[in-house]
């Protein structure tokens, strides 16, 4: 039974991590450029349908990744090794990966979520010709792109930390 729990948590952790970091790559490299290439009047209806779903998806897979990662520590019997965070290469890189993952989750929740929700109110105004709304929307889009790039860099560092820990 313990092996089944360990295998299940490891699978869910890796799978949800792929969905989380992969979702960020897809959003920044495919979805956002496609939306921005569309005329503003066409963007609004699509964004209004897409944004709430995407926020829900990204937050849930991030939460699942973090929770299953913590469960995995206990399933593998290695949780006690984190009591000495500088005691081994494994505990250093795993601790760093955990901090990066929680930090990335907090960053997205604190920035991208409210900015995206603000875009949903600005979009119709900008499409109707409100210059101030259009200017603010442009600034928010640039901020979201910047955070997206940060997310990709942090995602790569998290993956590097997890691979390094796995090989330690």
Beta strands, then each sheet from edge to edge (+ up, - down):
end
